[in-house]
Amino acid sequence: MEIQNFAELKTMVGKQLPPTDWITVTQEMINDFAKATLDFQWIHLDVERAKKESPFGGPIAHGFLSSSLLPEFMAKAISIKSAKMGVNYGMNKLRFPHHVPAGGRLRAHITLADAEDYGDNGVKTTYDVVLELEGAKKPAVVAQMVSLAFE
């Protein structure tokens, strides 16, 4: 969805954006995330052991890997033409209701919860985000993400 400017964005508070395309969480992504975060727990990396011993039946993504995809989903879901830059401000809430298996596919359902002025040329946005895991009854991630954008 393309928005012209912050004034138009503010009219969308309370509205849901179209669902994003799917992103597949690969074992390679999981391995790379482990290297970047130094989280080498076997349930993420040891494919054979995870198949035999894990209650999940195979390796799973780190919860924070799934949540780290939120900015990518946001970028795919909405574009503000007048924005010169944006940054992540943080999260108010974050939960991982369902594990994401290696090879699992995620897509985002995003609602603009709030948009308020930030300084002279910025906007602070709060988005309610649910990452749907294909084929699962529960979402993989439920979060409230806060971002800043500047014109």
C-alpha positions in Angstrom: 0.0 0.0 0.0 1.4 3.4 -1.0 0.6 6.4 1.2 1.4 9.9 0.0 2.4 11.6 3.3 1.9 11.6 7.0 -1.4 13.4 6.9 -2.8 10.6 4.8 -1.2 8.0 7.1 -3.0 9.5 10.1 -6.4 8.9 8.4 -5.7 5.2 8.4 -5.5 4.7 12.2 -7.5 1.7 13.1 -7.4 0.2 9.6 -5.8 -3.1 8.6 -3.3 -3.2 5.8 -3.5 -5.9 3.1 -1.8 -9.1 4.2 1.8 -9.4 3.0 3.3 -12.0 0.8 4.8 -15.1 2.5 8.4 -15.4 3.6 9.9 -18.8 4.1 12.1 -19.2 7.1 14.9 -21.5 5.9 17.5 -23.5 7.9 20.2 -21.3 6.4 18.4 -18.2 7.9 18.2 -19.9 11.3 21.9 -20.8 11.1 22.9 -17.3 10.2 20.8 -15.8 13.0 22.4 -18.2 15.5 25.8 -16.9 14.3 24.8 -13.3 14.6 23.2 -13.6 18.0 25.5 -16.4 19.5 22.4 -18.5 20.3 23.5 -22.0 19.3 20.9 -24.0 21.1 20.5 -27.4 19.4 16.8 -27.1 18.8 17.6 -24.5 16.2 20.8 -26.0 14.6 21.1 -29.7 15.0 18.6 -31.0 12.4 19.0 -34.7 13.2 18.9 -34.3 17.0 15.9 -32.0 16.7 14.0 -34.5 14.6 14.7 -37.2 17.2 14.5 -35.3 20.5 12.6 -32.1 20.1 8.9 -31.9 20.9 8.6 -29.9 17.7 9.7 -32.7 15.4 12.6 -30.8 13.8 14.6 -27.6 14.1 12.7 -24.4 14.8 13.5 -20.7 14.3 14.6 -18.5 17.2 11.6 -16.5 18.3 13.6 -13.3 17.9 14.5 -14.4 14.3 10.7 -14.4 13.5 10.3 -11.0 15.2 13.3 -9.6 13.4 11.5 -10.0 10.1 8.9 -7.5 11.2 10.6 -4.5 9.6 10.8 -6.4 6.3 7.1 -7.2 6.5 6.4 -3.5 7.3 8.4 -2.4 4.3 6.5 -4.8 2.0 3.1 -3.7 3.5 3.3 0.1 3.4 5.3 2.8 1.7 5.0 6.5 2.6 6.2 8.5 -0.4 7.1 11.6 1.5 9.2 9.8 4.1 13.0 10.3 3.7 13.9 7.7 6.4 12.5 5.5 9.1 13.9 3.7 12.1 12.6 1.1 14.5 11.6 2.7 17.8 10.8 -0.5 19.7 8.0 -2.8 20.8 5.3 -2.4 23.4 4.4 -6.1 23.3 5.9 -9.2 21.9 4.8 -12.8 22.2 5.6 -16.1 20.3 2.5 -18.2 20.6 3.6 -20.9 18.1 7.0 -22.2 17.1 8.2 -21.7 13.5 9.7 -24.8 11.9 12.6 -24.6 9.5 10.9 -24.3 6.1 7.8 -22.6 7.7 6.1 -19.8 5.8 5.1 -16.5 7.5 3.0 -13.6 6.4 2.0 -10.4 8.3 -1.4 -9.0 9.2 -0.9 -5.4 10.2 -3.2 -2.8 11.7 -2.1 0.8 12.1 -3.0 1.4 15.8 -1.7 4.9 16.2 0.1 7.7 14.3 1.2 10.9 16.1 3.5 13.8 15.4 7.1 13.4 16.4 9.2 16.5 16.5 9.0 19.0 13.6 9.1 16.6 10.7 8.4 13.1 12.0 5.6 10.7 12.9 5.6 7.9 15.5 3.5 5.0 14.4 2.3 2.0 16.4 1.3 -1.1 14.5 -0.4 -4.2 15.8 1.2 -7.1 13.9 0.3 -10.8 13.8 2.6 -13.1 11.9 0.6 -16.0 10.6 2.3 -19.3 10.2 1.0 -21.2 7.2 -1.1 -24.2 8.4 -1.0 -23.3 12.1 -4.0 -22.5 14.3 -2.0 -20.0 16.4 0.1 -17.1 15.1 3.9 -17.4 15.3 4.3 -13.8 16.6 2.0 -11.2 18.1 3.6 -7.8 18.5 3.0 -4.1 18.8 5.7 -2.4 16.9 6.6 1.2 17.2 8.5 3.1 14.4 9.6 6.6 13.5 9.6 8.1 10.1 10.8 11.6 9.0 9.9 13.8 6.0 
